[in-house]
Amino acid sequence: MLQTNDGIERAKRGDTRAFRVLVEQHQGQVRATVRSMLGAVPEADDVAQEVFIRLHQALPDFRGDAKLSTYLSRIAINLSLNELKKRKRKGRWLTFARSDGPELQVEDSSARPERQDLQDALQRAMQQLDPEFRAVVTLRLVEGYSVKETADILGLPQGTIASRLARAQQKLRSILEPWL
């Protein structure tokens, strides 16, 4: 397995195998970020793929100031926000399709159907958040970034991150109250 820094340098020099390894190492994280922002809709896979296309195009200029996972999260959030804006312009409403893809790593709901119901409710609740709040929840609670890292990724002050997270959690709590 390639070390990330070594893999980045090799991919910069045109090593397609090294780039493929980088994609394999980070595709689960990218898909989770995009699906958290967009839901389990067909466009989510397209946006996740676009993240790696953008990485490939930007790789020669990648200086390594941030970890690659942080860089990819920022691209994923930005492309997801663009997709949400596009949906809004087209006047389309989100659909709440269920995903059984392995990248979600959801436990078998046949043994515990109430667990799957809660996960479906959480997915629907996330989609009810405004995109700027959803981005904060995704980065902080789904991806596990710190307040500072989230602020850096989104280009916002740390106080804004903290207040958006608190407001988002409050809204999620009210939406999910019947399940809790």
Buried (B, 14 or more C-beta within 10 A) or exposed (E): EBEBEEBBBBBBEEBEEBBEBBBEBBBBBBBBBBBBBBBBBEBBBEBBBBBBEBBBEEBEEBEEEBEBBBBBBBBBBBBBBEBBEEBEEEEEEBEEEBBEEEBBEBEEBEEEEEEBEBBBBBBBBBBEBEBBBBBBBBBBBBBEBEBEBBBBBBEBEBEBBBEBBEBBBEBBEEBBEEEE
